[in-house]
Amino acid sequence: MAAEIESIVGRYIHLRLGGRPDRIYFEENGKGIPLVCLHTAGSDTRQYRHLMTDPAVTEHYRVLAFDLPWHGKSTPPPGWHEEEYRLTTEAYLEAVMGFCRALKLDRPVVMGCSMGGRIVIPLAAEYGKELRAVIGLEAGYQVQPWFDNTWLHQPDVHGGEICAARVSGLMAPQSPEETRWETLWGYMQSGPGVFKGDLYFYFQRAESDFLKYMARIDTKVCPVYLLAGEYDYSCTPEDTQRTGAYIPGSEVIIMKEMGHFPMSENPQRFRNYILPVLEKIRGQK
């Protein structure tokens, strides 16, 4: 039987972030409108592999997904062993826009999940004129911690397994077993302290800053779409609805029988929600 070779292409780009050189891994597939996908805390671009091989998407969109520094196949910056990794809003914005600008992407759509969904809020506020739209999956402007983060980086526990255990309940019970475990596998491979460092950004109490960001978003310039799974208890549907209420003109969609990782935990069901959004964006002038 002939081997199946996927059309996804992976390569590296060298960026300078935070004044230091970074070797960033990214994958892409498709043609058309650039669609930049941002992974969740402690994971990597593999979460978007189903979206990147969906002909209904790649026929009209050039889908790109990159691993943040410290994640997946991207290497940490020089001197990483002498510091504690902590993701900040400023560093995240620099990484996303640095990637888009380095590849000279023309008004890309940026879609992120969880912490990647949260960052689209300041992205739309600060760089809305450079973007075609933003899509926030499980995106709340303020999310409450629901466990003790110190357990994520201890010498007497398996970091990868504890990270996977912490997020396993965030997926909907209807999601297929195969893709649920595929999602968890990415978490089991996370680097030491990386998930904890990502949650520094995700759980940071910067409500006033995000309220200022949301007040500056012009959805006529940069449309905002917020999608939330009904089973997500980290960024609940109510969190997403509350966020949408602060952004006039934004569209909020609650996804039935979905959890915190829609694109990876149940990709077939997710496409029923994301394809109409992508079609709407494609129809914009």
Secondary structure, DSSP 8 states (H G I E B T S, - for coil): --------EEEEEEEEETTEEEEEEEEEEE-SEEEEEE--TT--GGGGHHHHT-HHHHTTEEEEEE--TTSTTS---TTGGGS-----HHHHHHHHHHHHHHTT-SS-EEEEETHHHHHHHHHHHHHGGG-SEEEEET--SS----S-GGGGS-TTS-HHHHHHHHHHTTS-TTS-HHHHHHHHHHHHT--TTHHHHHHHHHS---HHHHHHHHHT--TTTS-EEEEEETT-SSS-HHHHHHHHHTSTT-EEEEETT--S-HHHHSHHHHHHHHHHHHHHHHT--
